[in-house]
Amino acid sequence: MRKVNWRLVIVGFVLIVMAIGFFVGMGSMAGRSNDAVSMMRTVGTVSGVIGALGAVMALFGFIGKRSA
């Protein structure tokens, strides 16, 4: 039986929430940017990477480690 690593699960979900918050927050500022398209491409890339990292951490946390 495997034991869930709750630290990884929680950190993964926090990273996902932070990525979504960053994307939405920067999206509200895009109207004031000189080049909104380029800025949102960069923001989307960064948010996607952080969100994917959070998803992988949560997945590995749910998989857990073997209990002795």
Secondary structure, DSSP 8 states (H G I E B T S, - for coil): -EE--HHHHHHHHHHHHHHHHHHHHHHHHGGGSSSHHHHHHHHHHHHHHHHHHHHHHHHHHHH-EE--
